[in-house]
Amino acid sequence: MAGPLTNWNTGLFGCCEDMSSCCYGFWCCPCLACTVAGKFDENRCLPLCDICSPSVLSAFGIPLIVPPAALALRVGIRHKYGIKSSLCKDIATSCVCVWCSYCQMHRELKYRKKNSNVVVLQPAPMVAPGNPGK
C-alpha cells in the first residue's frame, strides 16, 4: 500500500448505492460472504468458519462474539486498499452488523476491480547492429 489513506467508497449502510449487492446480501448473505472471500483471492469457504464456529465452540463452553473470517477479510481489504479506520472499528462493525459489513466489502471490491487500470507492456524487439554472419 502506498499513498494517502482513503475512506470506504460507500458507507456501512450505503445499500442504495448498489442495490444488487444489497439484495444479494439480504436474500443470501452466506453466498455473498463466500463471493467476497473469492473476490479478495481467499478461499471461498472461509466465511463458513463464521457460520460453524459459534455452534461448535459453544458446545465446548467457549462463547464467540466476533466473526473471525468477516473481521479478517475486512482488515485485509482495508490494508490492501489503504482505507482509513482502526481495528476497534472493524471489530465493532463485524459484531454489530456482519451483513452490512459484507455488503460494504462487496461494494468496495466491485469498485476497486472496476477502477483498476491494468497496463501491459510488451518489450520492443531487439535488433542486432551490423551483419552478424559476415
C-alpha positions, 0 to 999 in steps of 0.5 A: 500500500502506498499513498494517502489513506482513503475512506470506504467508497460507500458507507456501512449502510450505503445499500442504495448505492448498489442495490444488487449487492444489497439484495444479494446480501439480504436474500443470501448473505452466506453466498455473498460472504463466500463471493467476497472471500473469492473476490479478495483471492481467499478461499471461498469457504472461509466465511463458513468458519463464521457460520460453524464456529459459534455452534461448535465452540459453544458446545465446548463452553467457549462463547464467540462474539466476533466473526473471525473470517468477516473481521479478517477479510475486512482488515485485509481489504482495508490494508490492501486498499489503504482505507482509513479506520482502526481495528476497534472499528472493524471489530465493532462493525463485524459484531454489530452488523456482519451483513452490512459489513459484507455488503460494504466489502462487496461494494468496495471490491466491485469498485476497486476491480472496476477502477483498476487500470491494468497496463501491459507492456510488451518489450520492443524487439531487439535488433542486432547492429551490423551483419552478424554472419559476415 
